[in-house]
Amino acid sequence: YLVNPGSSGGYQKAKRWSIASHIFSTNREMIDYFHSIFGGTVVAKKRYNPNHKIAWTWKLSSNMALNFLKMIYPYLKLKKKRAELAIKLQELMKLSVKEKYNIEFNKTPKSSKSHGKGILMVRRLKPEIFQRQLILAEELKELNIRGVPQMQGKITA
């Protein structure tokens, strides 16, 4: 099961990137095993066909997904590049505030959100950090595209 750990990817929520790793299976015992070791969330997938078995999803996100991916990374074959990009993206999110943001202090009117103190702290994500996040997220998005990749050239018989 560790050779192909389901899916890993990055997603943006509220102007902040995060990663997630999922395993889908109809084997509840396996899903419960991963959940007991690594934590996370287990949910039943909706059945669209009553003849299909109930499928389960085990999900980790953010730092829990980071720790899991780092642990299984040496054993991955099919999704090693995807895991590598997800690890890099989450490690960017773990940087300290000073490493990630330009911080400015502005004098403000007493009626603003500074609660009458006259100073408002503004955090702006550093452009180089934002650019690295975008590049990693785009690369992950490309790897997560389903279906057959477009052929670069014609096949000749």
C-alpha positions as CSV (number, residue, x, y, z in Angstrom):
1,Y,0.0,0.0,0.0
2,L,2.9,2.4,0.6
3,V,4.1,2.3,-3.0
4,N,1.1,4.3,-4.1
5,P,-0.3,6.4,-1.3
6,G,-3.4,7.6,-2.9
7,S,-3.2,11.2,-3.8
8,S,-1.2,14.2,-2.5
9,G,-1.5,17.7,-3.6
10,G,-1.8,21.3,-2.7
11,Y,-4.8,23.5,-2.5
12,Q,-5.4,27.1,-1.8
13,K,-7.9,28.1,0.9
14,A,-8.3,31.7,2.1
15,K,-5.2,32.9,0.4
16,R,-3.1,30.3,2.1
17,W,-1.7,27.1,0.6
18,S,-1.9,23.7,2.3
19,I,-1.3,20.1,1.3
20,A,-3.4,17.0,1.8
21,S,-2.8,13.3,1.3
22,H,-5.6,10.8,0.8
23,I,-6.0,7.1,0.6
24,F,-9.2,5.7,-0.9
25,S,-10.1,2.0,-0.3
26,T,-13.0,-0.3,0.1
27,N,-10.9,-2.1,2.8
28,R,-12.0,-0.4,6.1
29,E,-9.5,-2.3,8.1
30,M,-6.6,-0.8,6.1
31,I,-8.1,2.7,6.4
32,D,-8.5,2.2,10.2
33,Y,-4.9,1.0,10.5
34,F,-3.5,4.2,8.8
35,H,-5.8,6.3,11.0
36,S,-4.7,4.6,14.2
37,I,-1.0,5.3,13.4
38,F,-1.1,8.7,11.7
39,G,-4.4,10.3,12.9
40,G,-6.3,12.4,10.3
41,T,-9.9,11.9,9.2
42,V,-11.9,8.9,7.9
43,V,-15.1,9.4,5.9
44,A,-17.3,7.1,3.8
45,K,-17.5,8.0,0.2
46,K,-21.0,8.4,-1.3
47,R,-22.1,5.4,-3.3
48,Y,-23.6,6.4,-6.7
49,N,-24.3,2.8,-7.6
50,P,-26.0,0.5,-4.9
51,N,-24.1,-2.5,-6.4
52,H,-20.7,-0.9,-5.4
53,K,-19.0,-1.5,-2.1
54,I,-18.7,1.3,0.4
55,A,-15.4,3.1,-0.2
56,W,-13.5,4.9,2.6
57,T,-11.2,7.9,2.5
58,W,-8.5,8.6,4.9
59,K,-7.2,12.1,4.8
60,L,-4.3,14.1,6.3
61,S,-3.7,17.7,5.8
62,S,-1.0,20.4,6.5
63,N,1.7,19.3,8.9
64,M,0.2,15.9,9.5
65,A,0.4,15.2,5.7
66,L,3.9,16.6,5.7
67,N,5.1,14.2,8.4
68,F,3.4,11.3,6.7
69,L,4.9,12.1,3.3
70,K,8.4,12.5,4.7
71,M,8.1,9.1,6.4
72,I,7.0,7.2,3.2
73,Y,9.0,9.3,0.7
74,P,11.9,6.8,0.4
75,Y,9.5,4.0,-0.5
76,L,7.5,5.8,-3.1
77,K,7.8,4.9,-6.8
78,L,4.9,6.2,-8.8
79,K,4.2,9.4,-6.9
80,K,7.6,10.4,-5.6
81,K,7.7,13.7,-7.6
82,R,4.2,14.7,-6.4
83,A,5.2,14.0,-2.7
84,E,8.4,16.0,-3.2
85,L,6.5,19.1,-4.4
86,A,3.9,18.7,-1.6
87,I,6.7,18.5,1.0
88,K,8.4,21.7,-0.4
89,L,5.1,23.6,-0.5
90,Q,4.2,22.7,3.1
91,E,7.7,23.5,4.3
92,L,7.3,27.0,2.8
93,M,4.1,27.4,4.9
94,K,6.0,26.4,8.1
95,L,8.5,29.3,7.7
96,S,8.3,31.8,10.6
97,V,6.4,35.0,10.2
98,K,9.7,37.0,9.9
99,E,10.9,34.7,7.1
100,K,7.6,34.8,5.1
101,Y,6.3,38.3,5.5
102,N,7.3,41.9,5.2
103,I,5.9,43.6,8.3
104,E,5.0,47.2,8.3
105,F,3.7,49.4,11.1
106,N,1.4,52.2,10.1
107,K,0.0,55.0,12.1
108,T,-3.8,54.9,11.9
109,P,-6.8,57.0,12.9
110,K,-8.2,56.0,16.3
111,S,-11.4,54.8,14.6
112,S,-9.6,52.0,12.7
113,K,-9.2,48.4,13.7
114,S,-6.1,49.3,15.7
115,H,-8.4,49.6,18.7
116,G,-7.4,53.2,19.3
117,K,-3.7,52.5,19.8
118,G,-2.7,54.4,16.7
119,I,-0.5,51.7,15.2
120,L,-1.6,49.0,12.8
121,M,0.6,46.1,11.9
122,V,0.4,45.0,8.2
123,R,1.8,41.6,7.0
124,R,2.5,41.3,3.3
125,L,3.7,37.9,2.0
126,K,7.2,38.4,0.5
127,P,7.0,38.3,-3.3
128,E,9.7,35.6,-3.6
129,I,7.8,33.3,-1.2
130,F,4.5,33.9,-3.0
131,Q,6.2,33.1,-6.4
132,R,7.7,29.9,-5.0
133,Q,4.3,28.8,-3.7
134,L,2.7,29.5,-7.1
135,I,5.4,27.5,-9.0
136,L,5.1,24.5,-6.7
137,A,1.3,24.6,-6.8
138,E,1.3,24.8,-10.6
139,E,3.7,21.8,-10.8
140,L,1.5,19.8,-8.4
141,K,-1.6,20.8,-10.4
142,E,0.1,19.5,-13.6
143,L,0.9,16.2,-12.0
144,N,-2.6,15.8,-10.6
145,I,-4.3,16.1,-14.1
146,R,-6.2,12.9,-14.8
147,G,-6.3,11.0,-18.0
148,V,-3.8,10.4,-20.8
149,P,-1.2,13.2,-21.3
150,Q,-1.3,14.9,-24.7
151,M,1.0,13.3,-27.2
152,Q,3.9,15.5,-28.2
153,G,4.3,14.0,-31.6
154,K,2.6,11.6,-34.0
155,I,3.1,7.8,-33.6
156,T,4.2,6.1,-36.8
157,A,3.7,2.5,-37.4
